Amino acid sequence: MIDTAALKGLRVLVVEDEMMVSMLIEDMLSDMGCVVMGPASRLDEAIELTKASEIDCAVLDVNLGGQPIFPLADLLRERGCPFAFATGYGDAGLRDVDRGTPVLQKPFREGDLARVLGELRAKVG
């Protein structure tokens, strides 16, 4: 079991194009005491939020309405901001450079999200 007290105040960017999934993730994050940044449902919106906000980590849907999230993943990596992918396809749809990045297999539970956030929190500077 993950101690969610360590996640309190963690600023998490949520990028998800399915409104119900986004709301579920937001609720889980709020329950853990995290600060939800966004959410963003489009790539351009997510990039702008990343540039304009101080975030600690991010949860990224791999596919936003047919548009891959990889430009944002590259920006986050360049900034040293840890992130996890959320996808129904596991790591099958990831690029080689993204191998080793935490993946939340959809559908996931709050415990899964807390575990991955714990991994990301350990990487926050």
N, C-alpha and C positions, 0 to 999 in steps of 0.2 A: 504494500500500500504506500502510495506517495504522500508525503507530508505537504499538503497544499499551502500551509502557512508560508513556506519558502517562496511561493509564487505570488504572494500578496504584493500588489503594486506593479507587477510586471506589465509593461506596455506591449501589447500584442496586436500587430496588424493582422486583420482578417481579410482575406481576399477569396471570395466565393460568389459565384454567379447565381446559385440556386437560393432564392430568398428563404425558404424554410430551413435549409441546411445552415445558412448563414445565421439565422436567428437562433438555432439550436447551439451552434458554436459560441455565439455571443453569450447565451444563457449559461453555458458550461463555464466559460471564462469568468463571467461575473460571479458565479457561485464559488470559484476558486480565489476570488479577490483580485483578479487581474483587471487591468484597464484595457478596454477594447478600443483599438484605433481603427477607424473606419466604421463599418466594413466597406470594402470596395468590391464592385461587381464587374468592373471593366479594367483592362490592363492600363489604359492611360490614366484612369482615376487612381489606381493603385500606385503607379509610378509617381504621380503628383503628391499623393499622401506621404510616400516614402521620402520624397525630397523636402517636404514642408514640415514633417513631424519628427519628433524624437521617439523612435521605437526601439524596443529591446530585442524583439524577435518577431517572426511572422509565421502564419499558417496560410499556405498557398494552395488553392485549387489548381491542379495542373492544367486544366482546360477551361477557359472562360468563353463559353459560347462558340467554340471552335477555334479560339485563339490561344496558342500556348503561352504559359506564364513565364517562359524562360528568360525574356528580357528583364523582368523584374528580379528573377532569381540571380541573374548576373549582376544587377545593380546592388542587390543586398550583399552578395558575396564580396563585391568590390569594396563595400563599406564596412565589411567585417560584421555584418548583422546576421546572426544565425536564423535559420528558418527550417520549416518542415513542409513537406508536400502532403496534401490531402487528395486522395484519388481512389477510385474504385478499381483501378487496374494494377495496384501494387507498384513495383518499380519497373514494370515492363515498358512504360511509356517515357521513362526518363532518359536523358542524354548520358553519355559516359561521364561527363564532368559532374553530373549530379549523383552518381553512385555514391553511397555512403551517407547521403543526406537522409535524415529521419523521414519516414513515410507513415502517414496515418491511413490505414486501409478503411475506406468508406464501406459500410457505415461503421463508425467507431463510437466508443463509449467515453464517458467522462474520465474514467480511470486511464484509458489509452491516451487521451489528450493530456492529462496530468503527467503521465510518465514521459511523454515526448517533451512537454514544456520543461520538465525537470532537466532533461538532457540539454535543451536550448539554454535554460537559465545558467547552467554550468559554464556555458561558452560566452555569456554576456560579460563584457569588460567592466 
